[in-house]
Amino acid sequence: MAKKQIRKVDKPWGYELIWAETKDYVGKILHIEKGHRLSLQYHEVKEETIYLLSGKMLFLFEDEKGQMQEVELLPGEAHHIPTGRKHRMIATETCDVAEVSTPHLDDVVRLEDGYGRS
């Protein structure tokens, strides 16, 4: 086994640490600064599960009926995001989020973004 190089990707809301990347899956830590939010987005192929390590967030997600729901996530709570479902993370406290997903890193369809990205 080889020691894995961790890749840091700066984002306008904080950064990602990509600690696992294979042809089958990706593991990341998302560090989201308090008051920042990720884009309202969905994925055409990517499927992911998030686990809140620290902090507090509002998590917006599209349910199985196509309705947007909002829940507060606390440390130790997780949420699965199926392919095609809209979602957004809003940090009410600085957060660290573990994300495990399929390896489709560029599969992001942004519907709304506060940082001018398309």
PAKE-339493 format. One record per residue: x negated, y, z of N, C-alpha, C, O in turn; residue in three letters; residue number from 1. Coordinates in steps of 0.2 Angstrom, whole numbers, padded with zeros to 4 digits, always signed. Example, Ala and Ser with C-alpha at 12.3 -4.5 7.8 and 13.67 -1.06 7.14 Angstrom:
// PAKE-339493
<nugu <-0066; -0028; +0039>; <-0062; -0022; +0039>; <-0066; -0016; +0039>; <-0071; -0017; +0042>; 'ALA'; 1>,
<nugu <-0064; -0011; +0035>; <-0068; -0005; +0036>; <-0064; +0000; +0039>; <-0067; +0006; +0040>; 'SER'; 2>,
This chain:
// PAKE-339493
<nugu <-0004; -0006; +0000>; <+0000; +0000; +0000>; <-0004; +0006; +0000>; <-0010; +0007; +0003>; 'MET'; 1>,
<nugu <-0002; +0011; -0004>; <-0006; +0017; -0004>; <-0003; +0023; +0000>; <+0003; +0023; +0000>; 'ALA'; 2>,
<nugu <-0007; +0027; +0003>; <-0004; +0033; +0006>; <-0001; +0037; +0001>; <-0004; +0039; -0004>; 'LYS'; 3>,
<nugu <+0005; +0040; +0003>; <+0009; +0044; -0002>; <+0008; +0051; -0001>; <+0008; +0054; +0005>; 'LYS'; 4>,
<nugu <+0006; +0055; -0006>; <+0006; +0062; -0006>; <+0012; +0065; -0006>; <+0017; +0064; -0010>; 'GLN'; 5>,
<nugu <+0014; +0070; -0001>; <+0020; +0073; +0000>; <+0020; +0079; -0005>; <+0015; +0083; -0004>; 'ILE'; 6>,
<nugu <+0025; +0080; -0009>; <+0025; +0086; -0013>; <+0030; +0091; -0010>; <+0036; +0090; -0009>; 'ARG'; 7>,
<nugu <+0028; +0097; -0010>; <+0032; +0103; -0007>; <+0034; +0107; -0013>; <+0030; +0109; -0017>; 'LYS'; 8>,
<nugu <+0041; +0108; -0013>; <+0044; +0112; -0019>; <+0047; +0118; -0015>; <+0052; +0117; -0012>; 'VAL'; 9>,
<nugu <+0045; +0124; -0016>; <+0048; +0130; -0014>; <+0054; +0132; -0017>; <+0055; +0131; -0023>; 'ASP'; 10>,
<nugu <+0059; +0134; -0013>; <+0066; +0135; -0015>; <+0068; +0142; -0013>; <+0065; +0144; -0008>; 'LYS'; 11>,
<nugu <+0072; +0146; -0016>; <+0074; +0152; -0013>; <+0077; +0152; -0006>; <+0078; +0157; -0002>; 'PRO'; 12>,
<nugu <+0080; +0146; -0004>; <+0083; +0145; +0002>; <+0079; +0142; +0008>; <+0081; +0141; +0013>; 'TRP'; 13>,
<nugu <+0073; +0140; +0006>; <+0068; +0136; +0010>; <+0063; +0132; +0006>; <+0059; +0135; +0002>; 'GLY'; 14>,
<nugu <+0063; +0126; +0007>; <+0059; +0121; +0003>; <+0061; +0114; +0003>; <+0065; +0112; +0008>; 'TYR'; 15>,
<nugu <+0058; +0110; -0001>; <+0059; +0103; -0001>; <+0053; +0099; +0000>; <+0048; +0102; -0003>; 'GLU'; 16>,
<nugu <+0053; +0094; +0004>; <+0047; +0090; +0004>; <+0049; +0083; +0001>; <+0053; +0079; +0004>; 'LEU'; 17>,
<nugu <+0046; +0081; -0004>; <+0048; +0075; -0008>; <+0043; +0070; -0005>; <+0037; +0070; -0007>; 'ILE'; 18>,
<nugu <+0045; +0065; -0001>; <+0040; +0061; +0002>; <+0041; +0054; -0001>; <+0037; +0049; +0001>; 'TRP'; 19>,
<nugu <+0046; +0052; -0005>; <+0046; +0046; -0009>; <+0049; +0047; -0016>; <+0054; +0051; -0016>; 'ALA'; 20>,
<nugu <+0046; +0044; -0021>; <+0049; +0045; -0027>; <+0047; +0039; -0032>; <+0041; +0038; -0033>; 'GLU'; 21>,
<nugu <+0052; +0035; -0033>; <+0051; +0029; -0037>; <+0056; +0029; -0043>; <+0059; +0034; -0044>; 'THR'; 22>,
<nugu <+0055; +0024; -0047>; <+0060; +0024; -0053>; <+0067; +0022; -0050>; <+0072; +0023; -0054>; 'LYS'; 23>,
<nugu <+0068; +0020; -0044>; <+0074; +0018; -0041>; <+0077; +0023; -0036>; <+0084; +0024; -0036>; 'ASP'; 24>,
<nugu <+0073; +0027; -0033>; <+0076; +0032; -0028>; <+0071; +0037; -0026>; <+0065; +0037; -0028>; 'TYR'; 25>,
<nugu <+0074; +0043; -0023>; <+0070; +0048; -0021>; <+0071; +0050; -0013>; <+0077; +0049; -0012>; 'VAL'; 26>,
<nugu <+0066; +0051; -0009>; <+0068; +0053; -0002>; <+0065; +0060; -0002>; <+0059; +0062; -0003>; 'GLY'; 27>,
<nugu <+0069; +0065; +0001>; <+0067; +0072; +0002>; <+0069; +0074; +0009>; <+0073; +0071; +0013>; 'LYS'; 28>,
<nugu <+0065; +0079; +0012>; <+0067; +0083; +0017>; <+0069; +0090; +0015>; <+0064; +0093; +0012>; 'ILE'; 29>,
<nugu <+0075; +0093; +0015>; <+0077; +0099; +0013>; <+0076; +0104; +0020>; <+0080; +0102; +0025>; 'LEU'; 30>,
<nugu <+0072; +0109; +0019>; <+0072; +0114; +0025>; <+0076; +0120; +0022>; <+0074; +0124; +0018>; 'HIS'; 31>,
<nugu <+0081; +0122; +0026>; <+0086; +0127; +0024>; <+0086; +0132; +0029>; <+0088; +0131; +0035>; 'ILE'; 32>,
<nugu <+0084; +0138; +0028>; <+0083; +0144; +0033>; <+0090; +0146; +0034>; <+0095; +0146; +0030>; 'GLU'; 33>,
<nugu <+0091; +0148; +0041>; <+0098; +0150; +0043>; <+0100; +0156; +0039>; <+0097; +0160; +0037>; 'LYS'; 34>,
<nugu <+0107; +0155; +0037>; <+0110; +0160; +0033>; <+0110; +0159; +0026>; <+0113; +0162; +0022>; 'GLY'; 35>,
<nugu <+0106; +0154; +0024>; <+0105; +0153; +0017>; <+0110; +0147; +0015>; <+0112; +0143; +0019>; 'HIS'; 36>,
<nugu <+0111; +0147; +0008>; <+0116; +0141; +0006>; <+0113; +0139; -0001>; <+0111; +0143; -0005>; 'ARG'; 37>,
<nugu <+0114; +0133; -0002>; <+0112; +0130; -0009>; <+0118; +0131; -0013>; <+0124; +0133; -0011>; 'LEU'; 38>,
<nugu <+0117; +0130; -0020>; <+0122; +0132; -0025>; <+0128; +0127; -0024>; <+0127; +0121; -0022>; 'SER'; 39>,
<nugu <+0134; +0129; -0026>; <+0139; +0125; -0027>; <+0138; +0121; -0033>; <+0137; +0124; -0038>; 'LEU'; 40>,
<nugu <+0137; +0114; -0032>; <+0135; +0110; -0038>; <+0138; +0103; -0038>; <+0142; +0101; -0034>; 'GLN'; 41>,
<nugu <+0137; +0100; -0044>; <+0138; +0093; -0044>; <+0133; +0089; -0048>; <+0129; +0093; -0052>; 'TYR'; 42>,
<nugu <+0133; +0083; -0048>; <+0128; +0079; -0052>; <+0132; +0074; -0057>; <+0136; +0071; -0055>; 'HIS'; 43>,
<nugu <+0129; +0074; -0063>; <+0132; +0070; -0068>; <+0130; +0062; -0067>; <+0134; +0058; -0069>; 'GLU'; 44>,
<nugu <+0124; +0061; -0065>; <+0122; +0054; -0064>; <+0120; +0053; -0056>; <+0121; +0048; -0054>; 'VAL'; 45>,
<nugu <+0116; +0058; -0053>; <+0113; +0057; -0047>; <+0119; +0056; -0041>; <+0124; +0059; -0042>; 'LYS'; 46>,
<nugu <+0117; +0051; -0037>; <+0121; +0050; -0031>; <+0116; +0051; -0025>; <+0110; +0049; -0025>; 'GLU'; 47>,
<nugu <+0119; +0054; -0020>; <+0115; +0055; -0014>; <+0118; +0054; -0007>; <+0124; +0054; -0007>; 'GLU'; 48>,
<nugu <+0114; +0053; -0002>; <+0117; +0053; +0005>; <+0112; +0058; +0009>; <+0106; +0058; +0008>; 'THR'; 49>,
<nugu <+0115; +0062; +0013>; <+0111; +0067; +0017>; <+0112; +0065; +0024>; <+0117; +0062; +0027>; 'ILE'; 50>,
<nugu <+0107; +0067; +0028>; <+0107; +0066; +0036>; <+0104; +0072; +0039>; <+0098; +0073; +0038>; 'TYR'; 51>,
<nugu <+0108; +0075; +0043>; <+0105; +0081; +0046>; <+0101; +0079; +0052>; <+0103; +0076; +0057>; 'LEU'; 52>,
<nugu <+0094; +0081; +0051>; <+0089; +0080; +0056>; <+0089; +0085; +0062>; <+0089; +0083; +0068>; 'LEU'; 53>,
<nugu <+0090; +0091; +0060>; <+0090; +0097; +0065>; <+0094; +0103; +0062>; <+0095; +0103; +0056>; 'SER'; 54>,
<nugu <+0096; +0107; +0067>; <+0100; +0113; +0065>; <+0108; +0111; +0065>; <+0110; +0107; +0068>; 'GLY'; 55>,
<nugu <+0111; +0116; +0061>; <+0118; +0115; +0060>; <+0120; +0118; +0054>; <+0117; +0123; +0051>; 'LYS'; 56>,
<nugu <+0125; +0115; +0050>; <+0127; +0117; +0044>; <+0134; +0116; +0043>; <+0138; +0112; +0046>; 'MET'; 57>,
<nugu <+0137; +0121; +0038>; <+0144; +0119; +0035>; <+0142; +0115; +0029>; <+0138; +0117; +0025>; 'LEU'; 58>,
<nugu <+0146; +0110; +0028>; <+0145; +0106; +0022>; <+0152; +0106; +0018>; <+0157; +0104; +0021>; 'PHE'; 59>,
<nugu <+0152; +0109; +0012>; <+0158; +0109; +0008>; <+0157; +0103; +0003>; <+0152; +0102; +0000>; 'LEU'; 60>,
<nugu <+0163; +0100; +0002>; <+0162; +0094; -0002>; <+0169; +0093; -0005>; <+0174; +0094; -0002>; 'PHE'; 61>,
<nugu <+0169; +0090; -0011>; <+0175; +0088; -0015>; <+0177; +0081; -0013>; <+0173; +0077; -0013>; 'GLU'; 62>,
<nugu <+0183; +0081; -0010>; <+0186; +0074; -0008>; <+0188; +0070; -0014>; <+0188; +0072; -0020>; 'ASP'; 63>,
<nugu <+0190; +0064; -0012>; <+0192; +0059; -0018>; <+0199; +0061; -0021>; <+0200; +0059; -0027>; 'GLU'; 64>,
<nugu <+0202; +0066; -0019>; <+0208; +0069; -0022>; <+0207; +0075; -0026>; <+0211; +0079; -0029>; 'LYS'; 65>,
<nugu <+0200; +0077; -0026>; <+0198; +0083; -0030>; <+0199; +0090; -0026>; <+0198; +0095; -0029>; 'GLY'; 66>,
<nugu <+0200; +0089; -0019>; <+0201; +0095; -0015>; <+0195; +0097; -0011>; <+0191; +0092; -0009>; 'GLN'; 67>,
<nugu <+0193; +0103; -0011>; <+0187; +0105; -0007>; <+0188; +0105; +0000>; <+0194; +0108; +0003>; 'MET'; 68>,
<nugu <+0184; +0102; +0004>; <+0184; +0101; +0011>; <+0178; +0105; +0014>; <+0173; +0105; +0011>; 'GLN'; 69>,
<nugu <+0179; +0107; +0020>; <+0173; +0110; +0024>; <+0172; +0107; +0031>; <+0177; +0106; +0035>; 'GLU'; 70>,
<nugu <+0166; +0104; +0033>; <+0165; +0101; +0039>; <+0159; +0104; +0042>; <+0154; +0106; +0038>; 'VAL'; 71>,
<nugu <+0158; +0104; +0048>; <+0152; +0106; +0052>; <+0148; +0100; +0053>; <+0151; +0095; +0056>; 'GLU'; 72>,
<nugu <+0142; +0100; +0051>; <+0137; +0094; +0052>; <+0133; +0096; +0057>; <+0130; +0101; +0057>; 'LEU'; 73>,
<nugu <+0132; +0091; +0062>; <+0127; +0092; +0068>; <+0122; +0087; +0067>; <+0122; +0082; +0063>; 'LEU'; 74>,
<nugu <+0116; +0088; +0071>; <+0111; +0083; +0070>; <+0113; +0076; +0072>; <+0117; +0075; +0076>; 'PRO'; 75>,
<nugu <+0111; +0071; +0067>; <+0113; +0064; +0068>; <+0119; +0062; +0064>; <+0121; +0057; +0064>; 'GLY'; 76>,
<nugu <+0122; +0067; +0060>; <+0127; +0066; +0056>; <+0125; +0065; +0049>; <+0121; +0069; +0047>; 'GLU'; 77>,
<nugu <+0129; +0061; +0045>; <+0127; +0060; +0038>; <+0133; +0061; +0034>; <+0139; +0060; +0036>; 'ALA'; 78>,
<nugu <+0132; +0061; +0027>; <+0138; +0062; +0022>; <+0135; +0059; +0016>; <+0130; +0061; +0013>; 'HIS'; 79>,
<nugu <+0139; +0055; +0013>; <+0138; +0052; +0006>; <+0141; +0057; +0001>; <+0147; +0059; +0002>; 'HIS'; 80>,
<nugu <+0137; +0058; -0005>; <+0140; +0062; -0010>; <+0140; +0058; -0017>; <+0135; +0057; -0020>; 'ILE'; 81>,
<nugu <+0146; +0056; -0019>; <+0146; +0052; -0025>; <+0145; +0056; -0031>; <+0145; +0062; -0031>; 'PRO'; 82>,
<nugu <+0143; +0053; -0036>; <+0142; +0056; -0043>; <+0148; +0060; -0045>; <+0153; +0058; -0044>; 'THR'; 83>,
<nugu <+0147; +0066; -0047>; <+0152; +0070; -0050>; <+0156; +0074; -0045>; <+0160; +0078; -0047>; 'GLY'; 84>,
<nugu <+0154; +0074; -0038>; <+0158; +0077; -0033>; <+0155; +0084; -0032>; <+0148; +0084; -0030>; 'ARG'; 85>,
<nugu <+0158; +0089; -0032>; <+0156; +0096; -0030>; <+0154; +0096; -0023>; <+0157; +0093; -0018>; 'LYS'; 86>,
<nugu <+0148; +0100; -0021>; <+0146; +0100; -0014>; <+0142; +0106; -0013>; <+0139; +0109; -0018>; 'HIS'; 87>,
<nugu <+0141; +0109; -0007>; <+0137; +0114; -0005>; <+0135; +0114; +0002>; <+0139; +0112; +0006>; 'ARG'; 88>,
<nugu <+0128; +0115; +0004>; <+0126; +0116; +0011>; <+0125; +0123; +0012>; <+0122; +0127; +0009>; 'MET'; 89>,
<nugu <+0127; +0125; +0018>; <+0127; +0132; +0021>; <+0124; +0131; +0028>; <+0127; +0128; +0032>; 'ILE'; 90>,
<nugu <+0118; +0134; +0029>; <+0114; +0133; +0035>; <+0117; +0139; +0040>; <+0115; +0145; +0039>; 'ALA'; 91>,
<nugu <+0120; +0137; +0045>; <+0122; +0141; +0051>; <+0117; +0142; +0056>; <+0117; +0147; +0060>; 'THR'; 92>,
<nugu <+0112; +0137; +0056>; <+0106; +0137; +0060>; <+0101; +0135; +0055>; <+0103; +0131; +0050>; 'GLU'; 93>,
<nugu <+0094; +0136; +0056>; <+0089; +0133; +0052>; <+0090; +0125; +0052>; <+0090; +0123; +0057>; 'THR'; 94>,
<nugu <+0090; +0122; +0046>; <+0091; +0115; +0046>; <+0085; +0111; +0042>; <+0082; +0114; +0038>; 'CYS'; 95>,
<nugu <+0085; +0105; +0045>; <+0081; +0100; +0041>; <+0085; +0094; +0039>; <+0088; +0091; +0044>; 'ASP'; 96>,
<nugu <+0086; +0093; +0033>; <+0090; +0088; +0030>; <+0087; +0082; +0027>; <+0083; +0084; +0022>; 'VAL'; 97>,
<nugu <+0088; +0076; +0029>; <+0085; +0070; +0025>; <+0090; +0069; +0019>; <+0096; +0068; +0021>; 'ALA'; 98>,
<nugu <+0087; +0068; +0013>; <+0091; +0066; +0008>; <+0088; +0060; +0004>; <+0082; +0060; +0003>; 'GLU'; 99>,
<nugu <+0092; +0055; +0003>; <+0090; +0050; -0001>; <+0095; +0049; -0007>; <+0101; +0050; -0006>; 'VAL'; 100>,
<nugu <+0092; +0049; -0013>; <+0096; +0049; -0019>; <+0093; +0044; -0025>; <+0088; +0042; -0024>; 'SER'; 101>,
<nugu <+0097; +0044; -0030>; <+0094; +0041; -0036>; <+0089; +0046; -0039>; <+0089; +0052; -0036>; 'THR'; 102>,
<nugu <+0085; +0044; -0043>; <+0079; +0048; -0045>; <+0080; +0053; -0050>; <+0075; +0056; -0053>; 'PRO'; 103>,
<nugu <+0086; +0056; -0051>; <+0088; +0061; -0056>; <+0087; +0068; -0053>; <+0092; +0071; -0052>; 'HIS'; 104>,
<nugu <+0081; +0070; -0052>; <+0080; +0076; -0049>; <+0082; +0082; -0053>; <+0084; +0088; -0050>; 'LEU'; 105>,
<nugu <+0082; +0082; -0060>; <+0084; +0088; -0063>; <+0092; +0088; -0065>; <+0094; +0092; -0069>; 'ASP'; 106>,
<nugu <+0096; +0083; -0062>; <+0103; +0082; -0064>; <+0107; +0087; -0059>; <+0109; +0085; -0054>; 'ASP'; 107>,
<nugu <+0107; +0093; -0060>; <+0110; +0098; -0056>; <+0115; +0103; -0061>; <+0112; +0106; -0065>; 'VAL'; 108>,
<nugu <+0121; +0103; -0060>; <+0126; +0107; -0063>; <+0128; +0112; -0058>; <+0132; +0111; -0054>; 'VAL'; 109>,
<nugu <+0125; +0118; -0059>; <+0127; +0124; -0054>; <+0133; +0127; -0056>; <+0134; +0129; -0062>; 'ARG'; 110>,
<nugu <+0138; +0128; -0052>; <+0144; +0131; -0053>; <+0144; +0138; -0050>; <+0148; +0142; -0053>; 'LEU'; 111>,
<nugu <+0140; +0139; -0045>; <+0140; +0145; -0042>; <+0133; +0146; -0038>; <+0131; +0141; -0035>; 'GLU'; 112>,
<nugu <+0129; +0151; -0039>; <+0123; +0151; -0036>; <+0121; +0158; -0033>; <+0122; +0163; -0037>; 'ASP'; 113>,
<nugu <+0119; +0159; -0027>; <+0117; +0166; -0025>; <+0110; +0168; -0026>; <+0108; +0174; -0024>; 'GLY'; 114>,
<nugu <+0107; +0164; -0030>; <+0100; +0166; -0031>; <+0098; +0167; -0039>; <+0092; +0168; -0041>; 'TYR'; 115>,
<nugu <+0103; +0168; -0043>; <+0103; +0170; -0050>; <+0100; +0164; -0054>; <+0098; +0165; -0060>; 'GLY'; 116>,
<nugu <+0101; +0158; -0052>; <+0099; +0152; -0056>; <+0105; +0149; -0060>; <+0111; +0150; -0058>; 'ARG'; 117>,
<nugu <+0104; +0146; -0065>; <+0109; +0144; -0069>; <+0109; +0136; -0069>; <+0114; +0133; -0072>; 'SER'; 118>,
